[in-house]
Amino acid sequence: MSQENGKVFLVGSGPGDPELLTLKAHRLIKSSDVIVCDQLPGKEILDSIPEGIEKIDAGKYAGNHKMSQDEINQVLVKKAKEGKTVVRLKGGDPYIFGRGGEEAGELVKAGIDFEVVPGITSAIAVPAYAGIPLTHRDHASMVTFITGHENPTKDESSLDWKYLANFTGTIVILMGVKRLGQNMEQLIKYGKNPETPVAIIEKGTHSDQKVTVGKLKNIGEIAENRNIKPPAITVIGDVVKLRQILGVNEQMY
């Protein structure tokens, strides 16, 4: 008699603060057979995984990828075919620059039942913790999210820098520390005001969160001087000015 397949849950763990984990995510973390995770959920959430649950580290650390994306996909399918309940624990939200769509596609191909459990994306939570509302009636009526780290195998960028330079709302860049200077140069090249305020938020929502504020023309140099490292989120636009008023519970950098 053949064994029935299990089920895979693509779970967003939120931006890092364990109190921002959803109730459903918490329940699944405690009740699954296998958890495939990386470092992004943060130490507190990862340390809360009960003993007895198989934990597979699929982390992508600088210069050291424990598993390729293909290997992660294969593990999800393999464990589900063993009849297990599998949680693919991801930082933020699985479908916001989290490759959750790719993993879901592989599960569909393999005939594996799956469910997406949304998480609070760092794109909105991290600026909020730093005292920066992404929209405000007096400053920005639109917001756009972009990745600062596109697929390196693509022949050319999918980002429309000319459009972004003329975008009047707030721009949020995820995973863009390494290419920060180049990205700022592209915006200036296509006409964005070099005086536009910019904030970089490191380790957002964690106790050691740090915020660096500058302008489009100098934030790359400031970031380099302060040795800013990922994970970090970049916010570009006039809403950054509101941090002076609303970032009351945070040290200014």
Secondary structure by P-SEA (a helix, b strand, c coil): cbbbbbbbbbccccccccccccaaaaaaaaccccccccccccaaaaaacccccbbbbbccccccccccaaaaaaaaaaaaaaccccccccccccccccaaaaaaaaaaaacccbbbbbccccccaaaaaacccccccccccbbbbbbccccccccccccaaaaaaacccbbbbcccccaaaaaaaaaaaaccccccbbbbbccccccbbbbbbbccccaaaaaaaacccccbbbbbccccccccccccccccc
